Amino acid sequence: MSRLKQLAILLLFFIFLSFMVTITIAHTPLNPEGEIHSLDTAFEVTNPTKSWTLYRELQHEGEVEYYKLYLNSGEKLRVSLYIKERKENFAPHLIIMGENFQLPASLPSFIEIPDGYGARLIEPTMPEKPEFEPFTPASYYYLIDIDETILNEGDYYLATYNPDLKEGKYGIAIGYKEEFTLSEWLLIPFDVIGIHEWEGQSLIVILMPMLLSLVLGLVLLAWKLTRKLNIFNILGIVAGLFCVGSGLMLFMQMLFALYGAVFNWLVVLTMVFIALPLSIGFVLLKRSLQVEGELSKKDRFFFLILGFAGLFTWSGPLFGPYIAIIVGILPNRFLRNRQFTK
């Protein structure tokens, strides 16, 4: 078996392994438009058994956010509430409302409850340290975790608020079935960037490893360039640098997340997520510098398989794999007489 086929098989194995583990822990982000501060404007979570996450913020005194879910008998109500950083007097509470619930002894006066509904107040438990989450990667304080089977079909409402009237950010995860459309899966890298912005990081900090990889890689290439390069070489190198940069972005976020967090075995999964784009990137760089002249069928197969592998491992993100795929399908006539030198 050739080295190229061995590499392809190895990459596909690790992609399959990471994919199977990822779909057991990942959530699809949701972004409600407009305010959701009343029952009338409650955000309706369609398909509430699918695993969703919402990254929210309570910004002023007495603010409540409402969510609406329709659940069938026998389905699970699965809800988790968490925060990014531990802040004094900020620990969001959760209220679950249903027609078959009893009203608690007391609720804040600003909480709306539908006619004929009861409510259940869930108070948070603040852990000493945040828990490492390998998928983003990030670390969170998980305050509330609800997992119960619904007996009565109908609409259920969730309300989140902070009783101490202090503002802060919180995340809420709803559902338990890990399902992704193709577009949701491919766009996860951009969702993750949005999550880090919600955490409080600036866009320039998030993208810094990617930008440094591109700039330093291209500067080093220009400095060391001793032979002619065509469009194929340049595009392949850029694709590889994008992939390397995305691996470095994950590595930086892993270091941020592990600081002060509870260490667990899921760090190994994050290391796989880091290793895949780095490996794809370095192989693309090496191959792009080795090939001279026109592309052979073997070259095209090489770039196509790495491009598609990069798409499903969020290498790039997207840009690197797309460029690699473009290189794999460009006709040789497009590459002729387009050369660059020192």
C-alpha positions in Angstrom: 0.0 0.0 0.0 1.4 3.4 -1.0 2.2 6.1 1.7 -0.5 8.3 0.2 -3.2 5.6 0.7 -1.9 4.9 4.3 -2.1 8.6 5.1 -5.7 8.8 3.7 -6.8 5.8 5.7 -5.2 7.2 8.9 -6.8 10.6 8.5 -10.2 9.1 7.8 -10.0 6.9 10.9 -9.2 9.9 13.2 -11.9 12.0 11.5 -14.5 9.2 12.1 -13.3 8.8 15.7 -13.5 12.5 16.5 -16.9 12.8 14.7 -18.4 9.9 16.7 -17.2 11.3 20.1 -18.1 14.9 19.2 -21.7 14.2 18.4 -22.2 12.8 21.9 -21.2 16.1 23.6 -21.8 18.9 21.1 -24.7 21.4 21.0 -25.9 23.5 18.1 -26.0 27.3 18.9 -29.2 29.3 18.6 -29.4 33.0 18.4 -32.8 34.5 19.2 -33.6 37.8 17.5 -35.1 40.6 19.5 -36.1 40.6 23.2 -37.5 37.5 24.9 -38.4 39.2 28.2 -42.1 38.2 28.4 -44.3 35.2 27.8 -45.6 36.9 24.6 -42.1 37.2 23.2 -40.8 33.9 24.6 -38.3 32.3 22.2 -39.8 29.1 20.8 -37.3 26.3 20.6 -38.4 24.2 17.7 -37.5 20.5 18.0 -36.7 20.9 21.7 -35.3 17.3 22.0 -32.4 18.3 19.6 -29.4 19.6 21.5 -29.3 23.4 21.4 -27.3 26.0 23.2 -28.1 29.7 23.7 -25.5 32.2 24.9 -27.3 35.0 26.7 -26.9 38.0 29.0 -29.1 39.5 31.8 -28.4 43.2 31.6 -30.6 45.0 34.1 -32.6 44.8 37.3 -35.5 42.4 37.3 -34.8 41.1 33.8 -36.2 37.7 32.9 -35.8 35.6 29.7 -38.4 33.2 28.6 -38.3 30.0 26.4 -41.2 28.0 25.0 -41.0 24.2 24.2 -43.6 21.8 23.0 -42.9 18.3 24.3 -44.7 15.0 23.7 -45.4 12.4 26.4 -42.4 10.2 26.9 -39.9 12.8 25.6 -37.2 14.2 28.0 -37.0 17.7 29.3 -33.2 18.2 29.3 -31.9 21.6 30.4 -28.5 22.8 31.7 -27.7 26.3 33.0 -24.1 27.6 33.3 -21.9 30.7 33.5 -18.5 31.5 32.2 -17.0 33.3 35.2 -17.8 33.3 38.9 -19.2 36.7 39.9 -20.4 37.9 43.2 -24.2 37.9 43.4 -24.7 36.3 40.0 -26.1 32.8 39.9 -29.1 32.6 37.5 -32.2 30.6 38.7 -34.4 28.5 36.5 -38.2 28.3 36.5 -40.0 25.5 34.7 -43.7 26.0 33.9 -46.2 23.4 33.0 -49.9 22.7 33.2 -49.4 19.8 35.6 -47.1 21.6 38.0 -48.0 23.1 41.4 -47.1 26.7 42.3 -44.2 27.0 44.7 -44.7 28.9 48.0 -43.3 32.1 46.5 -41.9 33.5 43.3 -40.6 37.0 42.4 -43.5 39.3 41.5 -42.0 40.1 38.1 -42.2 36.4 36.9 -45.1 35.8 34.4 -46.9 32.5 34.5 -49.5 31.4 31.9 -53.1 31.0 33.1 -53.7 27.5 34.4 -50.0 26.7 34.7 -47.9 25.8 37.7 -44.2 26.4 38.2 -41.1 24.8 39.6 -38.3 26.9 40.9 -34.8 25.4 40.4 -32.0 27.0 42.5 -28.4 26.8 41.3 -25.5 25.1 43.0 -22.2 26.9 42.5 -19.2 24.5 42.1 -15.8 25.4 43.4 -14.1 25.2 40.0 -15.3 25.4 36.4 -15.6 22.2 34.3 -13.5 21.8 31.2 -15.6 21.5 28.0 -13.5 20.0 25.1 -15.7 20.9 22.2 -15.3 24.7 22.1 -12.9 24.4 24.1 -13.9 26.4 27.2 -14.6 26.0 30.9 -17.9 26.7 32.6 -19.5 26.7 36.0 -22.5 24.3 35.6 -25.2 25.5 38.0 -28.3 23.5 37.1 -28.9 20.2 35.3 -32.4 19.0 34.6 -33.1 15.6 33.1 -36.7 14.2 33.4 -39.3 12.4 31.3 -42.4 14.3 30.4 -45.7 12.6 31.2 -48.1 15.2 29.8 -47.9 16.5 26.2 -48.1 20.2 25.8 -46.3 23.6 25.9 -43.7 24.1 28.6 -42.0 27.4 29.5 -38.6 28.1 30.9 -37.7 31.4 32.7 -34.2 32.5 33.7 -33.4 35.3 36.0 -30.9 36.4 38.7 -32.6 37.1 42.1 -29.9 39.5 43.2 -30.7 41.8 40.3 -27.1 41.8 39.1 -26.2 41.6 35.4 -24.1 38.9 33.9 -23.8 36.3 31.1 -25.2 32.8 31.2 -25.6 29.8 28.8 -28.6 27.5 28.6 -28.5 24.1 26.9 -31.8 22.5 25.9 -32.3 19.0 24.4 -30.4 15.8 24.3 -30.3 14.5 20.7 -27.1 15.3 19.0 -28.2 16.1 15.4 -26.6 18.3 12.8 -27.5 19.5 9.4 -24.6 19.7 6.9 -24.5 23.5 7.1 -24.6 23.5 10.9 -21.7 21.1 11.0 -19.6 23.1 8.5 -20.3 26.4 10.1 -19.4 25.3 13.7 -15.9 27.1 13.5 -17.7 30.4 13.0 -20.2 29.6 15.8 -17.3 28.9 18.1 -15.8 32.3 17.3 -19.1 33.8 18.4 -19.0 31.8 21.6 -15.6 33.1 22.5 -16.8 36.7 21.8 -19.7 36.0 24.2 -17.2 34.9 26.8 -15.6 38.4 26.5 -12.6 37.8 24.2 -12.0 40.3 21.4 -12.1 39.1 17.8 -8.4 40.1 17.3 -7.4 37.9 20.2 -9.4 34.9 19.0 -8.0 35.1 15.5 -4.4 36.1 16.5 -2.9 32.5 16.0 -4.5 32.3 12.6 -3.2 35.7 11.5 0.3 35.1 12.9 0.4 31.7 11.1 -0.5 33.3 7.8 1.8 36.4 8.1 4.8 34.6 9.5 4.4 31.6 7.1 4.2 33.9 4.0 7.1 36.0 5.2 9.3 33.0 5.8 8.3 31.6 2.4 9.3 34.9 0.7 12.6 34.9 2.5 13.5 31.3 1.7 12.1 31.2 -1.8 14.8 30.0 -4.2 12.7 28.6 -7.1 9.8 29.5 -9.1 6.3 28.8 -7.7 3.1 28.7 -9.7 -0.4 29.4 -8.7 -0.8 25.8 -7.5 2.1 26.1 -5.1 0.9 29.5 -3.7 -2.7 28.3 -3.2 -1.6 25.1 -1.6 0.7 26.9 0.8 -2.1 29.4 1.8 -4.5 26.4 2.4 -1.9 24.8 4.6 -1.3 27.9 6.6 -5.0 28.4 7.3 -5.2 24.8 8.6 -2.2 25.2 10.8 -3.6 28.5 12.1 -6.9 26.9 13.1 -5.0 24.2 15.1 -3.1 26.9 16.9 -6.3 28.8 17.6 -7.7 25.7 19.3 -4.5 25.2 21.2 -4.6 28.7 22.6 -8.3 28.4 23.6 -7.5 25.1 25.3 -4.8 26.8 27.4 -7.3 29.5 28.4 -9.9 27.0 29.3 -7.6 24.8 31.4 -6.5 27.7 33.6 -8.2 27.0 36.9 -10.6 24.4 35.6 -11.1 20.8 36.7 -8.9 18.7 34.6 -10.5 15.6 33.0 -9.8 13.0 30.3 -11.8 15.0 27.7 -8.6 17.1 27.2 -7.4 14.2 25.1 -10.4 14.8 22.7 -9.4 18.5 22.4 -5.8 17.4 21.6 -7.2 15.3 18.7 -9.2 18.3 17.5 -5.9 20.3 17.6 -3.8 17.5 15.9 -6.1 17.1 12.9 -5.9 20.6 11.4 -2.2 20.8 12.3 -1.5 17.5 10.6 -3.6 18.4 7.5 -1.9 21.8 7.4 1.7 20.6 7.6 1.0 17.9 5.0 -0.5 20.4 2.6 2.5 22.7 3.1 5.0 19.9 2.5 3.2 18.7 -0.6 2.7 22.1 -2.0 6.4 22.8 -1.9 7.4 19.4 -3.4 5.2 19.3 -6.5 6.6 21.1 -9.6 4.9 21.8 -12.8 1.5 20.4 -13.7 -0.8 18.4 -11.4 -1.0 14.7 -11.7 -4.1 12.6 -10.9 -2.3 11.6 -7.7 -1.7 15.2 -6.8 -5.4 16.0 -7.4 -6.6 13.1 -5.3 -4.2 14.2 -2.5 -5.5 17.8 -2.4 -9.2 16.8 -2.7 -9.0 14.2 0.1 -7.2 16.6 2.4 -9.7 19.4 1.4 -12.7 17.3 2.3 -11.1 16.0 5.4 -10.4 19.6 6.4 -14.1 20.5 5.9 -15.3 17.9 8.4 -12.6 18.6 11.0 -13.2 22.4 10.9 -9.7 23.0 9.6 -9.1 26.3 8.1 -11.8 27.2 9.1 -13.5 26.5 5.7 -11.1 28.7 3.8 -8.1 26.3 3.9 -10.2 23.2 2.8 -12.0 25.2 0.1 -8.7 26.4 -1.3 -7.2 22.9 -1.2 -10.3 21.6 -3.1 -10.0 24.4 -5.7 -6.3 23.4 -6.2 -7.5 19.8 -6.8 -10.0 20.7 -9.5 -8.1 23.5 -11.3 -7.2 22.5 -14.9 -3.5 22.4 -15.6 -3.8 25.0 -18.3 -4.8 27.5 -15.6 -1.4 26.9 -13.8 0.8 27.4 -16.8 2.9 30.5 -17.1 1.8 31.8 -13.8 4.9 31.7 -11.7 6.4 33.7 -8.9 10.0 34.0 -7.8 12.1 35.8 -5.3 
